[in-house]
Amino acid sequence: MAEQLGSDRAELMRLAARRVLDEPGLIEQAVNREIFRSEKNKAHLMARHARRQARRHTLHD
């Protein structure tokens, strides 16, 4: 991929690291999307997500 973009692997890794450090929420969102795809655990994970969201809202009030 790096060769196709006219770059090298190290530069792509630095750019990826920079993006993650600039927006750490992206990792959590990506992980959550992957987890929610699992139908086996979906109900459990959705309930946990709702509890976390409710907790966040009560902490900010």
Kinemage of the C-alpha trace (Angstrom):
@kinemage 1
@onewidth
@group {chain A} dominant
@subgroup {mainchain}
@vectorlist {calphas} color= white
{ca met a 1} P 0.000 0.000 0.000
{ca ala a 2} L 2.797 2.416 0.881
{ca glu a 3} L 4.382 1.877 -2.511
{ca gln a 4} L 1.083 2.588 -4.254
{ca leu a 5} L 0.863 5.891 -2.399
{ca gly a 6} L 4.438 6.875 -3.176
{ca ser a 7} L 5.454 6.581 0.456
{ca asp a 8} L 7.095 4.118 2.799
{ca arg a 9} L 5.731 2.036 5.639
{ca ala a 10} L 7.364 4.123 8.368
{ca glu a 11} L 5.753 7.315 7.091
{ca leu a 12} L 2.324 5.675 6.935
{ca met a 13} L 2.761 4.414 10.505
{ca arg a 14} L 3.689 7.917 11.697
{ca leu a 15} L 0.636 9.383 9.973
{ca ala a 16} L -1.629 6.722 11.490
{ca ala a 17} L -0.168 7.302 14.953
{ca arg a 18} L -0.641 11.052 14.582
{ca arg a 19} L -4.281 10.574 13.621
{ca val a 20} L -4.924 8.285 16.592
{ca leu a 21} L -3.233 10.705 18.994
{ca asp a 22} L -5.177 13.639 17.571
{ca glu a 23} L -8.520 11.805 17.799
{ca pro a 24} L -8.365 8.985 20.383
{ca gly a 25} L -12.118 8.459 20.226
{ca leu a 26} L -11.718 6.952 16.770
{ca ile a 27} L -10.259 3.776 18.266
{ca glu a 28} L -13.171 3.294 20.655
{ca gln a 29} L -15.673 3.907 17.872
{ca ala a 30} L -13.963 1.411 15.561
{ca val a 31} L -13.781 -1.238 18.260
{ca asn a 32} L -17.428 -0.706 19.184
{ca arg a 33} L -18.489 -1.033 15.529
{ca glu a 34} L -16.659 -4.340 15.255
{ca ile a 35} L -18.114 -5.637 18.502
{ca phe a 36} L -21.655 -4.633 17.581
{ca arg a 37} L -21.329 -6.645 14.373
{ca ser a 38} L -21.261 -9.788 16.446
{ca glu a 39} L -24.901 -10.831 16.632
{ca lys a 40} L -24.120 -13.291 19.417
{ca asn a 41} L -23.204 -10.520 21.872
{ca lys a 42} L -25.239 -7.662 20.464
{ca ala a 43} L -27.963 -7.451 23.143
{ca his a 44} L -25.440 -7.612 25.978
{ca leu a 45} L -23.167 -5.038 24.373
{ca met a 46} L -25.992 -2.657 23.534
{ca ala a 47} L -27.164 -2.787 27.167
{ca arg a 48} L -23.637 -2.058 28.391
{ca his a 49} L -23.353 0.816 25.944
{ca ala a 50} L -26.669 2.266 27.180
{ca arg a 51} L -25.490 2.020 30.802
{ca arg a 52} L -22.234 3.801 29.948
{ca gln a 53} L -24.054 6.550 28.078
{ca ala a 54} L -26.454 7.029 31.002
{ca arg a 55} L -23.521 7.184 33.413
{ca arg a 56} L -21.785 9.794 31.244
{ca his a 57} L -24.928 11.922 31.144
{ca thr a 58} L -25.381 11.799 34.917
{ca leu a 59} L -21.727 12.700 35.501
{ca his a 60} L -22.003 15.801 33.312
{ca asp a 61} L -25.183 17.082 34.947
